[in-house]
């Protein structure tokens, strides 16, 4: 869900047309990571039936998305949200985790 007020835009570019402002607590599904800006993600909000793009963090680095379901690495360790397009490592065992294989709400 969205952790703080977020601007939703029609495209990945920060200058793309404005669609909406979502408030904290709005549940969204992450569909895609940005291709040119790794802070941008494409989302879908079921309650508004809106597809759009938002930033994962504010300009000052404050997270704007929070995971609502637990994810695990192949060894079943709980994971933090991976917001980068590149691969990441499990915090507990160091195993490589591919964000493209993760389901995010």
N, C-alpha and C positions, 0 to 999 in steps of 0.2 A: 504494500500500500504506500501511498504517498505520505512522506514524513513532514513536509512543509508545503506552503503555497508554491505552485508550479505553473509556469506558462506552457501551454501546449500549442505547438505550431504544426503547420501542414507538412513541412519537410525537415530534413536533418539540419539544414542551414539555419543558423540563429536569426537570419534576416527573412526567413520564409514567413508567409502570412500567419497571423495570430488566429487560433481557433477557439481557445478557452483558457480559463484559469481554474485549476483544480485546487481544492483545499486539502489540508491535512486529513488523512483518514480515507481518502478515496482509494478504492481497491482497483488496481490495474494489472494487466498481464503484459509482461515484457515479451515482445515479438522479435526484436532484432537489435543488434548493436550498430552504432553508426559506422559508416565506412570511412568518413573523412575526419570525424571527431569522436574519439572513444568515450567522451563524457555524454554523448547523445544516444538515446535509445528510442525505438519505436514502441509504442504502447497501445493497448486497447482497454477502454473502460466499459465494462458491461452495463453499468447503471445508466450511462449516457449514450452508449453505442457509438462512441467516438474513437477513431483511430487518429494518432498523432505522434509527434516527436517531442521529447522533453530531455532535460539534462539530468544526469544521475546525481550531480552535486551542484551546489551553488558556486558562484565565482570564488568565494572564500573557502571552498572545500567542504562545506556542510552537506552531509548526505540528504538527498531528497527522496530516496526510495528505501524501503525497509522490506525485507523478506518476511512473508507470513507463514511459509512452510519450511520445514527443516530439510536441508540437503545433506548428503553424505558423500564422502570420497569412496573409492572402491573397498576400503577397509572399514567402512561404516562410521568414520569420524564425522561429527557435525562440522559443517563448513560455514564460513562467512560468505556474504554475497560477493561474487566476482563481477566487477563492473568493467573490466578491461577485456577487449577483444582477444588479446593474446592469452596463452595458457597460463594457469596459475598453479600454486602448490598448496597441498593440504597443510593447514597450520600445525597439525599434530604429527603426521608421519612423513611429510615432505613429498608424497606422491603427486605426480603431474595430473592436473584436472583441466579438461578442455571445456571452456564456457559454452561452446556450441552444443555440448551434450547435456547441458543442464536445463531443467524446466524451471522457469521463474514466474512467480505470481506477483 
